[in-house]
Amino acid sequence: MGSGFSIPDNHVFSFVVLTNATKVPDFASPIELGSEFCVLCNPHNDIGIDWVPWVGHERSRQIATSNFALGIVREISNPDPLYQHLHKLQVELHMLLSAIFLQGFPDYGKGFFITGAKYGGDLYNVSSSDRILERKNPYVFAKPLNVDQIRQAIGMLPAIKSVYQSDDTFRLRRGFGAWRIATEEKFGDERLHQCIRSLEALVPPDKGCNANGFANHCELFTGRSGTSHRLLQDLYRIRNHTEHMIEIAEVFFADRPERDRKRLVWQRVVQAELLTSNVYTKIFSEPLLFEQFGTDSQRKLFWLAAKKTPTLWRNQINLLEVLDENFDFPSSFDLESTQY
């Protein structure tokens, strides 16, 4: 792609487009990140395509009102079979979006994909789909998304792609899949449940695994202290109660007023999400850690070494400090209708 943005000839493209996005970069012109990736803040004008004949009036209206798009534009030497090129590109863009969401979710109205090809000067197979991670949570991941985070996500992409291309990455693949499920869960306790499952994929599957064993392993990520240990035990026990359809607020916070119960439940949800996202971001961002966790056989060796050298995991996350930075439960929020 050149200095001014356009869809070049003999290229396939895929964009994820967000409407009414907040906490996203605000800039006047497109930003190109390497040879294939770009970020747009005015997709309708920047892409410069008459969308109506391809995706209809309603989708065209949504594109016209969108304020953020992330795209991959890739050269192809032979368009046949075109559908394979487009499918591969959309899968890759979905992985890139997941890498961005590991670092924080922007709030947005609607998200969708736009995919197509330009070959021989003409457009082909331009289509749109709604297959995108949707997140409606106004009090988690308060930090705005910036271009540096997008660059980091692009750097994580090769590791994420390789997880889905190897037969020896079962637990890491399933664990990352559990995190993706967590991001789409409507209920807070279900999101926490999937986050803890995602972490369980990374730690040794001890026989008779319990809250204490889970906490012992995960203190590698948080640092060892009585507070961290008790908090990790709480997260695991909430995961178990959710698994058995038990009302967690009444079990864990029965002595607190209703409003405080919901706030405390959501605090635990946020802590579980931040811990899980932090761990997977580090694994996908740091080549040495990815090598140690990337395959099931290497992961087992890592934990054997970690028993002797707990400093193998650097820059541990403080779940109390990070909560203050990323949790905003507004007093005006309608707690009576909040799902947990």
Buried (B, 14 or more C-beta within 10 A) or exposed (E): BEEEBBBEEBBBBBBBBBBEBBBBBEEEEBBBBEEBBBBBBBBBEBBEBEBEEBBEEEBBBBBEEBBBBBBBBBEBEEBEEBEEBBEEBBBBBBBBBBBBBBBBBBBBBBBBBBBBBBBEEEBBBBEBEEEBBEBEBEBBBBEEBBEEBBBBBBEBBEBBEBBEEEEEBEBBBBBBBBBBBBBBBEEBBBBBBBBBBBBBBBBBEEEEBEBEBBBBBBBBBBBEEEEBBEBBBBBBBBBBBBEEEEEBBEEBBEEEEEEEBBBBBBBBBBBBBBBBBBBBBBBBBBEEBBEBBBBBEBBEEBBEEBEEEEEBBEEBBBBEEBBEEBBEBEEEBEBEEBEB
